[in-house]
Amino acid sequence: MEDLLDRMRRNPAADWTIRDVETLCRRYNILCEPARGGGSHYKIGHGMMAEKLTIPYKRPIKPVYIRRLVAFVEEVRTL
């Protein structure tokens, strides 16, 4: 899974999907769930962190969201 994290870090502008985001989150025990009520964003969070992320389901996911996700995962790894 380090490979997926490294690829996201090196190329945040690639054609990443929400499935890639879910796979990465599962690997690091990070909550990744769709919005309730039919929203278009997934909620990303971890029990040890106050910060929450929202990532749009729409493809391609913009690089800014992938950069934020990579930073979030790296912070979770240090816990």
Long-range contacts (C-beta under 8 A, 24 or more apart in sequence): 1-27, 1-28, 5-70, 5-73, 8-66, 8-69, 8-70, 9-70, 12-63, 12-64, 12-66, 12-67, 12-70, 13-63, 13-66, 14-60, 15-59, 15-60, 16-60, 16-61, 16-66, 17-59, 17-60, 17-61, 18-42, 18-55, 18-57, 18-59, 18-61, 21-55, 21-61, 21-69, 24-69, 24-73, 25-73, 28-73, 28-76, 28-77, 29-76, 30-72, 30-73, 30-76, 44-69, 44-72, 46-72, 46-76, 46-79, 48-76, 48-79, 49-75, 49-76, 49-79, 51-75
